[in-house]
Amino acid sequence: MKSSVPWGNPAYGALMLTGMVIGAVYWFRASRSDGRLALVYAACLGGAFLGAKLAFLLAEGWLEWGNPERWRIWLSGKSITGALLGGWAGVELAKWGTGYRKDTGDRFALLLPIPLMLGRLGCLQAGCCEGVSCRWGKWPAVEVEMGFQGLALAVLLGMHWRGIQVGQRFHLYLMAYGGFRFGHEFLRATPKEIGGLSGYQWVALGMVVAGSIGYWRRANRRLPARAGLNDVLDKEGHEHGGDTADDVKTAKVAAVEVPDPMIDHRGADGSENVEDHG
């Protein structure tokens, strides 16, 4: 996006800062259990800022080379698509450097739509990121993108509550937003100077590719683990008289979840002795 106000739009900056604060509060609380998460979040922010600037410069900033106002434009311009790719790269590098191996994408996916919607509110205030001219005026590009982010948030919340696609939600979001942005870019008033496409469309294609690779890698990483678990359960099944892996698994779950009515589960003070599994 290119701001029409020198040094950026104050409302846009304030709204984006609000989104960052929301994310920072969440990750500060999460990092209490593992200090490495604070480094992961910091790398995400750094990568997002760098990616947002580089994507803008490669997409349309270079077209302003002969413009006397080029430095103002270069300093204020930024790209949401580039921020997503840069943030993703920053997280992956931080996890590799710190040795953190747990999934973080689901947390990021839930937090993304809100600050992006706030950022688009800033776009409305700045009068940037407009759509192409139509018979009834201009295509409501900013409003449509806000609608997509609202829908994405609703879908991600539904997946979270139902436990669907655990560990893959950020990859799905990256693919969905990349695909949406590639198509929607045809209705945005951005220069289409690179092979008939805008620079943002090429970045959007990069999002789809990155999300697809991440999804495929994680899916294939989990298959050997599941196969190994089934092998162990099958072996135990044979040791227990030929029961199948499902029989052994069901028996184990039943043994854990169904208390023996003959055992007193109360402590010496009469209160129930319940272990907190957090």
DOBA-664360 format. One line per 3 residues: number of its first residue (from 0); their letters; for each residue x negated, y negated, z of N, C-alpha, C. Coordinates in nm, 3 decimals. Atoms other than C-alpha are relative to their C-alpha. Layout:
NUM> a> X/Y/Z/X/Y/Z/X/Y/Z; ...
This chain:
0> mks> -0.084/0.119/0.000/0.000/0.000/0.000/-0.087/-0.124/0.000; 0.073/0.126/0.010/-0.104/-0.356/-0.066/0.081/-0.107/0.073; -0.074/0.100/-0.078/-0.005/-0.623/0.186/0.004/-0.133/-0.073
3> svp> -0.014/0.132/0.061/0.127/-0.955/0.062/-0.038/-0.112/0.096; 0.036/0.099/-0.101/0.013/-1.130/0.381/-0.150/0.012/0.028; 0.144/-0.008/-0.025/-0.355/-1.223/0.438/-0.031/0.080/0.127
6> wgn> 0.048/-0.082/-0.109/-0.534/-0.974/0.662/0.107/0.094/0.054; -0.102/-0.096/-0.040/-0.227/-0.750/0.672/0.119/-0.067/0.065; -0.122/0.053/-0.058/0.121/-0.793/0.812/0.004/0.030/0.150
9> pay> 0.000/-0.024/-0.145/0.149/-0.841/1.192/0.103/0.103/0.043; -0.103/-0.096/-0.037/0.476/-0.645/1.213/-0.042/0.141/-0.037; 0.047/-0.132/0.043/0.327/-0.358/1.016/-0.104/0.053/0.097
12> gal> 0.104/-0.042/-0.093/0.023/-0.347/1.242/0.056/0.037/0.136; -0.059/-0.027/-0.131/0.236/-0.361/1.558/0.077/0.133/-0.001; -0.077/-0.124/0.008/0.462/-0.078/1.441/-0.091/0.121/-0.011
15> mlt> 0.095/-0.110/0.010/0.170/0.141/1.340/-0.072/0.023/0.132; 0.064/-0.013/-0.131/0.003/0.069/1.674/0.092/0.072/0.098; -0.097/-0.069/-0.085/0.323/0.180/1.848/-0.003/0.150/-0.025
18> gmv> 0.008/-0.141/0.034/0.309/0.508/1.661/-0.126/0.066/0.053; 0.127/-0.053/-0.050/-0.055/0.556/1.756/0.004/0.018/0.152; -0.010/-0.009/-0.145/0.023/0.488/2.123/0.082/0.121/0.041
21> iga> -0.083/-0.118/-0.028/0.298/0.752/2.118/-0.084/0.126/-0.012; 0.086/-0.117/0.018/0.051/1.005/1.980/-0.107/0.009/0.106; 0.107/0.000/-0.099/-0.223/0.900/2.221/0.050/0.047/0.137
24> vyw> -0.056/-0.042/-0.128/0.003/0.945/2.526/0.020/0.151/0.002; -0.023/-0.144/0.007/0.101/1.293/2.412/-0.131/0.077/0.010; 0.125/-0.074/0.002/-0.256/1.403/2.340/-0.081/-0.019/0.128
27> fra> 0.067/0.018/-0.129/-0.386/1.251/2.665/0.055/0.100/0.102; -0.061/-0.096/-0.092/-0.139/1.465/2.857/-0.041/0.142/-0.035; 0.038/-0.135/0.042/-0.224/1.774/2.649/-0.146/0.029/0.032
30> srs> 0.144/-0.022/-0.020/-0.598/1.721/2.698/-0.035/0.030/0.146; 0.029/-0.033/-0.139/-0.566/1.772/3.073/-0.033/0.148/0.015; 0.027/-0.143/-0.006/-0.568/2.145/3.007/-0.130/0.037/-0.071
33> dgr> 0.123/-0.025/0.074/-0.864/2.125/2.766/-0.050/-0.133/-0.053; 0.053/0.131/0.037/-1.081/1.816/2.729/-0.035/-0.013/-0.147; 0.034/0.005/0.141/-1.169/1.911/2.372/0.113/-0.058/-0.084
36> lal> -0.113/0.052/0.077/-0.819/1.808/2.261/-0.009/-0.151/-0.017; 0.019/0.144/0.014/-0.907/1.444/2.327/-0.094/-0.030/-0.116; 0.093/0.017/0.111/-1.198/1.478/2.084/0.069/0.031/-0.133
39> vya> -0.074/-0.036/0.121/-0.970/1.645/1.830/0.089/-0.115/-0.043; -0.088/0.112/0.033/-0.724/1.356/1.851/-0.080/-0.121/-0.049; 0.084/0.111/0.043/-1.003/1.098/1.823/-0.051/0.022/-0.143
42> acl> 0.044/-0.031/0.136/-1.136/1.275/1.513/0.113/-0.014/-0.099; -0.117/0.017/0.086/-0.786/1.277/1.371/0.021/-0.146/-0.034; -0.018/0.144/0.025/-0.755/0.900/1.412/-0.110/-0.054/-0.091
45> gga> 0.110/0.047/0.083/-1.100/0.836/1.267/0.014/0.046/-0.144; -0.019/-0.052/0.134/-1.033/1.061/0.970/0.116/-0.064/-0.071; -0.118/0.063/0.059/-0.693/0.905/0.915/-0.032/-0.141/-0.049
48> flg> 0.037/0.136/0.041/-0.832/0.550/0.906/-0.090/0.002/-0.123; 0.092/-0.008/0.114/-1.111/0.649/0.670/0.072/0.048/-0.125; -0.073/-0.052/0.115/-0.882/0.851/0.445/0.098/-0.101/-0.056
51> akl> -0.096/0.100/0.047/-0.623/0.573/0.430/-0.068/-0.107/-0.084; 0.073/0.104/0.074/-0.883/0.321/0.314/-0.055/0.053/-0.131; 0.060/-0.055/0.122/-1.060/0.547/0.066/0.106/0.030/-0.106
54> afl> -0.105/-0.033/0.096/-0.735/0.665/-0.093/0.054/-0.127/-0.067; -0.047/0.125/0.060/-0.620/0.305/-0.143/-0.100/-0.053/-0.100; 0.102/0.053/0.091/-0.950/0.200/-0.296/-0.008/0.081/-0.129
57> lae> 0.007/-0.084/0.119/-0.952/0.497/-0.534/0.128/-0.004/-0.082; -0.128/-0.001/0.071/-0.582/0.468/-0.620/0.025/-0.130/-0.075; -0.027/0.127/0.066/-0.551/0.097/-0.694/-0.092/-0.114/0.041
60> gwl> 0.090/0.107/-0.042/-0.809/-0.106/-0.504/-0.102/-0.037/-0.105; 0.102/0.027/0.102/-1.060/-0.069/-0.786/0.053/-0.089/-0.112; -0.060/0.084/0.104/-0.815/-0.246/-1.018/-0.010/-0.149/0.034
63> ewg> 0.006/0.139/-0.046/-0.863/-0.566/-0.813/-0.142/-0.057/-0.009; 0.140/0.045/0.002/-1.235/-0.599/-0.894/-0.015/-0.144/-0.049; 0.010/0.136/0.053/-1.184/-0.917/-1.095/0.088/-0.101/0.069
66> npe> -0.091/0.089/-0.072/-0.934/-1.066/-0.852/-0.076/-0.080/0.106; 0.069/0.080/-0.103/-1.068/-1.359/-0.643/0.040/0.039/0.142; -0.048/-0.039/-0.132/-0.860/-1.223/-0.353/-0.031/0.147/0.032
69> rwr> 0.023/-0.144/-0.013/-1.009/-0.875/-0.382/-0.040/0.042/0.141; 0.043/-0.041/-0.133/-1.172/-0.873/-0.038/0.116/0.006/0.098; -0.120/-0.003/-0.085/-0.845/-0.960/0.134/0.082/0.125/-0.029
72> iwl> -0.080/-0.117/0.039/-0.668/-0.689/-0.065/-0.068/0.128/0.045; 0.071/-0.122/-0.039/-0.938/-0.431/0.000/0.006/0.024/0.151; -0.003/-0.015/-0.145/-0.938/-0.500/0.373/0.138/0.036/0.054
75> sgk> -0.134/-0.023/-0.051/-0.561/-0.492/0.414/0.066/0.124/-0.058; -0.064/-0.115/0.065/-0.477/-0.206/0.174/-0.029/0.131/0.070; 0.014/-0.132/-0.063/-0.422/0.146/0.305/0.103/0.095/-0.060
78> sit> -0.087/-0.100/0.059/-0.251/0.469/0.206/0.039/0.105/0.103; -0.047/-0.103/-0.092/-0.034/0.704/0.414/-0.045/0.139/-0.045; 0.042/-0.132/0.048/-0.116/0.999/0.190/-0.147/0.025/0.031
81> gal> 0.141/-0.014/-0.033/-0.487/0.936/0.234/-0.022/0.020/0.149; 0.012/-0.016/-0.144/-0.438/0.905/0.610/0.030/0.143/0.042; -0.034/-0.139/-0.034/-0.275/1.248/0.623/-0.114/0.095/-0.034
84> lgg> 0.111/-0.087/0.039/-0.555/1.414/0.429/-0.124/-0.024/0.087; 0.115/0.031/-0.083/-0.824/1.231/0.625/0.015/0.048/0.142; -0.026/-0.049/-0.136/-0.662/1.313/0.958/-0.013/0.150/0.009
87> wag> 0.011/-0.146/0.003/-0.635/1.679/0.863/-0.148/0.042/-0.005; 0.142/-0.032/0.010/-1.004/1.686/0.763/-0.072/-0.028/0.132; 0.062/0.033/-0.128/-1.102/1.513/1.089/0.028/0.104/0.106
90> vel> -0.036/-0.102/-0.097/-0.915/1.769/1.297/-0.078/0.129/-0.025; 0.070/-0.124/0.032/-1.068/2.063/1.114/-0.149/-0.010/0.037; 0.141/0.018/-0.035/-1.420/1.921/1.158/-0.020/-0.001/0.151
93> akw> 0.013/0.006/-0.145/-1.362/1.847/1.527/0.018/0.137/0.063; -0.022/-0.134/-0.054/-1.227/2.196/1.595/-0.121/0.090/-0.029; 0.119/-0.079/0.034/-1.524/2.349/1.415/-0.118/-0.042/0.088
96> gtg> 0.113/0.048/-0.078/-1.771/2.129/1.604/0.011/0.032/0.148; -0.019/-0.026/-0.143/-1.620/2.188/1.949/0.027/0.146/0.031; -0.031/-0.141/-0.023/-1.538/2.555/1.898/0.143/0.023/0.043
99> yrk> -0.141/-0.016/-0.038/-1.167/2.494/1.962/0.070/0.080/-0.109; -0.056/-0.090/0.100/-0.978/2.776/1.790/0.152/0.009/0.003; -0.146/-0.010/-0.007/-0.616/2.733/1.897/0.065/-0.089/-0.106
102> dtg> -0.073/0.077/0.100/-0.354/2.602/1.656/0.041/-0.135/0.058; -0.043/0.134/-0.040/-0.291/2.228/1.678/0.097/-0.061/-0.101; -0.080/0.059/0.107/-0.098/2.173/1.355/0.145/-0.021/0.036
105> drf> -0.141/0.015/-0.036/0.247/2.229/1.504/0.023/-0.127/0.081; -0.012/0.122/-0.081/0.188/1.947/1.754/-0.010/-0.124/-0.088; 0.016/0.114/0.090/0.065/1.710/1.485/0.124/-0.018/-0.089
108> all> -0.114/0.007/0.090/0.357/1.797/1.257/0.120/-0.068/0.067; -0.114/0.061/-0.071/0.615/1.701/1.521/-0.021/-0.149/0.024; 0.028/0.140/-0.030/0.441/1.371/1.592/-0.008/-0.088/-0.124
111> lpi> 0.025/0.080/0.120/0.388/1.260/1.231/0.118/-0.084/-0.049; -0.107/0.078/0.062/0.734/1.154/1.105/0.032/-0.132/0.069; -0.039/0.121/-0.072/0.797/0.897/1.379/-0.093/-0.117/-0.031
114> plm> 0.086/0.113/0.035/0.485/0.680/1.328/0.006/-0.035/-0.148; -0.011/0.031/0.142/0.527/0.713/0.950/0.126/-0.080/-0.028; -0.121/0.082/0.015/0.882/0.582/0.978/-0.022/-0.141/0.053
117> lgr> 0.031/0.133/-0.053/0.758/0.297/1.195/-0.087/-0.078/-0.099; 0.084/0.065/0.100/0.492/0.225/0.934/0.081/-0.051/-0.118; -0.085/0.043/0.111/0.757/0.209/0.663/0.089/-0.118/0.038
120> lgc> -0.071/0.120/-0.045/0.954/-0.038/0.873/-0.090/-0.122/-0.019; 0.096/0.108/0.024/0.638/-0.249/0.858/-0.009/-0.035/-0.147; 0.000/0.027/0.144/0.641/-0.210/0.479/0.118/-0.087/-0.040
123> lqa> -0.117/0.083/0.029/0.992/-0.355/0.471/-0.027/-0.145/0.041; 0.032/0.134/-0.047/0.869/-0.651/0.675/-0.102/-0.069/-0.091; 0.104/0.059/0.084/0.566/-0.700/0.451/0.043/-0.019/-0.144
126> gcc> -0.046/0.009/0.138/0.763/-0.660/0.129/-0.088/0.075/-0.098; 0.090/-0.077/0.087/0.521/-0.402/-0.010/0.060/0.137/-0.029; -0.039/-0.137/0.033/0.550/-0.050/-0.154/0.139/0.005/-0.063
129> egv> -0.132/0.011/0.060/0.846/-0.149/-0.367/0.021/0.104/-0.109; -0.035/-0.093/0.107/1.029/0.065/-0.621/0.004/-0.069/-0.135; -0.008/0.055/0.135/1.061/0.020/-0.995/0.134/-0.070/-0.019
132> scr> -0.124/0.072/0.031/1.327/-0.204/-1.147/0.104/0.097/-0.057; -0.111/-0.083/0.048/1.663/-0.035/-1.204/0.114/-0.091/-0.046; -0.114/0.079/0.048/1.999/-0.146/-1.348/0.063/-0.081/0.112
135> wgk> -0.062/0.070/-0.114/2.120/-0.243/-1.000/-0.100/-0.081/0.080; 0.103/0.076/-0.073/1.794/-0.406/-0.891/-0.129/0.079/0.008; 0.121/-0.078/-0.021/1.496/-0.224/-0.740/0.032/0.130/0.073
138> wpa> -0.015/-0.128/-0.068/1.471/0.136/-0.639/-0.043/-0.015/0.146; 0.034/0.015/-0.143/1.478/0.153/-0.254/-0.106/0.100/0.045; 0.107/-0.097/-0.023/1.144/0.330/-0.233/-0.030/0.019/0.148
141> vev> 0.034/-0.008/-0.142/1.072/0.247/0.130/0.110/0.072/0.078; -0.113/-0.062/-0.071/1.420/0.344/0.250/0.009/0.149/-0.029; -0.005/-0.142/0.036/1.408/0.673/0.060/-0.109/0.078/0.073
144> emg> 0.108/-0.069/-0.072/1.073/0.761/0.215/0.032/0.011/0.148; -0.041/-0.010/-0.139/1.206/0.681/0.560/0.103/0.111/0.018; -0.098/-0.109/-0.005/1.497/0.914/0.485/-0.067/0.136/-0.004
147> fqg> 0.072/-0.127/0.006/1.255/1.191/0.391/-0.065/0.031/0.135; 0.067/-0.024/-0.128/1.061/1.146/0.716/0.101/0.037/0.108; -0.104/-0.035/-0.097/1.384/1.154/0.918/0.047/0.144/-0.019
150> lal> -0.040/-0.137/0.029/1.489/1.476/0.744/-0.109/0.098/0.042; 0.112/-0.086/-0.039/1.142/1.625/0.797/-0.005/0.018/0.151; 0.000/-0.009/-0.146/1.162/1.544/1.168/0.109/0.094/0.049
153> avl> -0.110/-0.087/-0.040/1.501/1.715/1.198/-0.033/0.147/-0.028; 0.035/-0.138/0.035/1.374/2.026/1.018/-0.109/0.054/0.093; 0.109/-0.043/-0.088/1.055/2.041/1.227/0.050/0.027/0.142
156> lgm> -0.057/-0.023/-0.133/1.254/2.008/1.551/0.079/0.131/0.001; -0.074/-0.125/0.008/1.483/2.289/1.437/-0.092/0.121/-0.002; 0.097/-0.109/0.005/1.184/2.510/1.357/-0.066/0.020/0.136
159> hwr> 0.062/-0.008/-0.133/1.032/2.426/1.696/0.094/0.070/0.099; -0.096/-0.057/-0.094/1.348/2.515/1.889/0.026/0.148/-0.029; -0.027/-0.139/0.037/1.398/2.840/1.696/-0.125/0.086/-0.008
162> giq> 0.124/-0.075/0.006/1.031/2.940/1.698/-0.032/0.053/-0.139; 0.021/-0.042/0.139/1.010/2.955/1.318/-0.134/-0.055/-0.051; 0.126/0.039/0.064/0.678/2.943/1.128/-0.098/-0.061/0.100
165> vgq> 0.093/0.047/-0.103/0.468/2.902/1.442/-0.142/-0.003/-0.058; 0.135/0.015/0.049/0.121/2.774/1.354/-0.011/-0.042/-0.146; 0.001/0.033/0.143/0.223/2.688/0.997/0.077/-0.127/-0.032
168> rfh> -0.091/0.112/0.029/0.445/2.384/1.037/-0.071/-0.120/-0.060; 0.071/0.112/0.061/0.180/2.125/0.957/-0.031/0.030/-0.146; 0.026/-0.037/0.140/0.085/2.315/0.642/0.126/-0.016/-0.084
171> lyl> -0.127/0.015/0.072/0.452/2.324/0.540/0.034/-0.147/-0.020; -0.026/0.144/0.012/0.487/1.952/0.612/-0.091/-0.062/-0.106; 0.095/0.055/0.097/0.175/1.875/0.409/0.044/0.033/-0.143
174> may> -0.046/-0.039/0.132/0.309/2.070/0.111/0.129/-0.072/-0.038; -0.130/0.063/0.028/0.661/1.926/0.140/-0.017/-0.149/-0.029; 0.017/0.143/0.021/0.550/1.564/0.174/-0.082/-0.027/-0.126
177> ggf> 0.077/0.017/0.123/0.290/1.603/-0.101/0.087/0.017/-0.124; -0.089/-0.021/0.113/0.551/1.744/-0.337/0.101/-0.113/-0.017; -0.095/0.112/0.005/0.804/1.475/-0.245/-0.069/-0.126/-0.051
180> rfg> 0.067/0.124/0.036/0.551/1.198/-0.281/-0.043/0.000/-0.147; 0.038/-0.008/0.140/0.429/1.323/-0.619/0.119/-0.037/-0.090; -0.117/0.030/0.082/0.782/1.311/-0.761/0.053/-0.141/0.022
183> hef> -0.055/0.131/-0.032/0.891/0.995/-0.583/-0.086/-0.113/-0.053; 0.092/0.103/0.047/0.585/0.808/-0.703/0.040/-0.053/-0.138; -0.045/0.047/0.131/0.740/0.788/-1.051/0.100/-0.115/0.014
186> lra> -0.098/0.105/-0.025/1.001/0.556/-0.896/-0.058/-0.114/0.082; 0.066/0.107/-0.074/0.749/0.338/-0.713/-0.081/-0.086/-0.097; 0.069/0.095/0.089/0.592/0.029/-0.868/-0.149/0.001/0.029
189> tpk> 0.145/-0.013/-0.017/0.234/0.155/-0.854/-0.063/0.023/-0.136; 0.066/-0.017/0.131/-0.018/0.149/-1.140/-0.026/0.148/-0.029; 0.022/-0.140/0.044/-0.029/0.478/-1.333/-0.116/-0.001/-0.099
192> eig> 0.118/0.022/0.082/-0.383/0.441/-1.462/-0.092/0.121/-0.014; 0.091/-0.115/0.001/-0.536/0.785/-1.406/0.073/0.119/-0.061; -0.066/-0.110/0.068/-0.418/1.034/-1.665/0.151/-0.012/-0.003
195> gls> -0.145/0.021/0.001/-0.071/0.879/-1.672/0.064/0.012/0.137; -0.050/-0.010/-0.137/-0.036/0.924/-1.296/-0.064/-0.107/0.086; 0.061/0.094/-0.094/-0.098/0.693/-1.003/-0.104/0.075/0.083
198> gyq> 0.099/-0.062/-0.087/-0.392/0.754/-0.773/0.065/0.071/0.117; -0.069/-0.061/-0.112/-0.144/0.834/-0.497/0.058/0.136/-0.039; -0.049/-0.130/0.043/0.001/1.115/-0.706/-0.110/0.105/0.001
201> wva> 0.111/-0.094/-0.008/-0.342/1.273/-0.732/-0.030/0.037/0.144; 0.019/-0.030/-0.142/-0.381/1.243/-0.356/0.111/0.093/0.049; -0.113/-0.085/-0.038/-0.034/1.397/-0.315/-0.022/0.144/-0.046
204> lgm> 0.033/-0.135/0.046/-0.143/1.692/-0.528/-0.105/0.064/0.089; 0.100/-0.050/-0.093/-0.444/1.725/-0.299/0.063/0.047/0.130; -0.072/-0.042/-0.120/-0.203/1.745/-0.003/0.066/0.136/-0.020
207> vva> -0.065/-0.128/0.029/-0.011/2.028/-0.168/-0.103/0.113/-0.002; 0.106/-0.101/0.007/-0.333/2.216/-0.242/-0.055/0.031/0.139; 0.054/-0.020/-0.134/-0.472/2.163/0.109/0.098/0.076/0.089
210> gsi> -0.101/-0.070/-0.078/-0.145/2.272/0.270/0.014/0.146/-0.041; -0.014/-0.138/0.050/-0.123/2.581/0.049/-0.118/0.086/0.044; 0.119/-0.075/-0.043/-0.481/2.686/0.125/0.006/0.028/0.149
213> gyw> -0.009/-0.019/-0.145/-0.429/2.631/0.498/0.104/0.104/0.037; -0.106/-0.098/-0.027/-0.105/2.831/0.494/-0.048/0.141/-0.032; 0.047/-0.132/0.044/-0.263/3.119/0.303/-0.108/0.053/0.094
216> rra> 0.108/-0.044/-0.088/-0.572/3.131/0.525/0.054/0.044/0.135; -0.052/-0.038/-0.132/-0.372/3.136/0.848/0.084/0.126/-0.008; -0.082/-0.120/0.015/-0.128/3.396/0.719/-0.088/0.124/-0.011
219> nrr> 0.088/-0.114/0.018/-0.414/3.625/0.614/-0.086/0.025/0.124; 0.076/-0.017/-0.123/-0.600/3.563/0.940/0.079/0.079/0.103; -0.084/-0.067/-0.099/-0.305/3.697/1.139/0.033/0.144/-0.039
222> lpa> -0.034/-0.136/0.043/-0.245/4.009/0.929/-0.091/0.105/0.062; 0.085/-0.101/-0.063/-0.556/4.199/1.053/0.029/0.016/0.149; -0.029/-0.008/-0.144/-0.467/4.112/1.415/0.124/0.083/0.025
225> rag> -0.123/-0.077/-0.017/-0.116/4.251/1.375/-0.024/0.147/-0.033; 0.030/-0.138/0.037/-0.249/4.561/1.201/-0.075/0.070/0.113; 0.075/-0.058/-0.111/-0.494/4.617/1.488/0.090/0.032/0.118
228> lnd> -0.092/-0.024/-0.110/-0.215/4.587/1.745/0.084/0.124/-0.028; -0.081/-0.117/0.034/-0.002/4.842/1.561/-0.082/0.127/0.010; 0.087/-0.118/-0.011/-0.300/5.082/1.545/-0.012/0.043/0.146
231> vld> 0.012/-0.032/-0.143/-0.343/5.058/1.923/0.128/0.062/0.052; -0.128/-0.051/-0.048/0.027/5.113/1.985/0.029/0.138/-0.056; -0.019/-0.133/0.058/0.038/5.407/1.745/-0.083/0.104/0.073
234> keg> 0.086/-0.092/-0.073/-0.256/5.566/1.926/0.060/0.034/0.136; -0.062/-0.024/-0.129/-0.083/5.522/2.260/0.126/0.084/-0.016; -0.120/-0.078/0.024/0.233/5.665/2.108/-0.032/0.147/-0.013
237> heh> 0.040/-0.139/0.014/0.053/5.984/2.009/-0.041/0.059/0.134; 0.041/-0.048/-0.131/-0.091/6.009/2.358/0.118/0.022/0.093; -0.120/-0.014/-0.081/0.260/5.983/2.501/0.101/0.092/-0.066
240> ggd> -0.091/-0.101/0.054/0.405/6.275/2.313/0.053/-0.032/-0.137; -0.042/0.023/0.138/0.427/6.138/1.959/0.096/-0.115/-0.016; -0.087/0.117/0.015/0.631/5.824/2.031/-0.059/-0.094/-0.102
243> tad> 0.047/0.097/0.098/0.608/5.558/1.762/-0.048/-0.125/0.071; 0.049/0.126/-0.058/0.444/5.220/1.814/0.114/-0.083/0.054; -0.116/0.077/-0.046/0.787/5.057/1.842/0.054/0.057/0.131
246> dvk> -0.048/-0.060/-0.124/0.889/5.309/2.111/-0.087/-0.040/0.117; 0.092/0.036/-0.107/0.577/5.238/2.315/0.016/-0.147/0.036; -0.015/0.143/-0.025/0.618/4.860/2.272/0.129/-0.027/0.078
249> tak> -0.128/0.020/-0.067/0.986/4.878/2.377/-0.008/0.044/0.145; 0.012/-0.051/-0.136/0.900/5.088/2.680/-0.081/-0.094/0.087; 0.083/0.093/-0.077/0.628/4.843/2.787/0.077/-0.126/0.036
252> vaa> -0.078/0.120/-0.026/0.857/4.543/2.751/0.105/0.027/0.105; -0.104/-0.034/-0.098/1.132/4.722/2.945/-0.060/0.015/0.138; 0.064/-0.019/-0.129/0.890/4.815/3.220/-0.035/-0.131/0.065
255> vev> 0.037/0.131/-0.052/0.784/4.450/3.255/0.123/-0.081/0.037; -0.111/0.093/-0.015/1.121/4.281/3.221/0.110/0.052/0.093; -0.106/-0.055/-0.084/1.348/4.520/3.417/-0.056/0.037/0.136
258> pdp> 0.053/-0.031/-0.132/1.275/4.515/3.792/0.062/0.126/0.057; -0.049/-0.120/-0.065/1.310/4.829/3.999/0.092/-0.042/0.114; -0.093/0.044/-0.104/1.623/4.786/4.217/-0.036/0.054/0.138
261> mid> 0.036/-0.059/-0.129/1.464/5.002/4.488/-0.113/-0.077/0.067; 0.112/0.075/-0.056/1.178/4.754/4.540/0.050/-0.136/0.048; -0.038/0.131/-0.053/1.228/4.451/4.762/-0.094/-0.105/-0.057
264> hrg> 0.080/0.102/0.065/1.110/4.150/4.563/-0.008/-0.129/0.080; 0.004/0.122/-0.081/1.136/3.906/4.852/-0.124/0.001/0.088; 0.117/0.013/-0.084/0.846/3.775/5.051/0.035/0.011/0.146
267> adg> -0.021/-0.014/-0.144/0.803/3.779/5.424/0.095/-0.106/0.052; -0.086/0.108/-0.046/0.990/3.450/5.456/0.141/0.010/-0.059; -0.133/-0.017/0.057/1.291/3.584/5.264/0.018/-0.061/-0.134
270> sen> -0.012/0.064/0.131/1.221/3.382/4.950/-0.043/0.098/-0.107; 0.035/-0.090/0.110/1.197/3.552/4.612/-0.142/-0.023/-0.044; 0.138/0.007/0.042/0.842/3.631/4.503/-0.003/0.001/-0.154
273> ved> -0.005/0.014/0.145/0.838/3.500/4.147/-0.131/-0.060/-0.048; 0.125/0.051/0.054/0.518/3.454/3.949/0.029/-0.099/-0.112; -0.020/0.103/0.101/0.501/3.138/3.738/-0.091/0.029/-0.119
276> hg> 0.076/-0.027/0.123/0.396/3.219/3.381/-0.009/-0.123/-0.089; 0.019/0.128/0.068/0.412/2.851/3.276/0.042/-0.001/-0.140
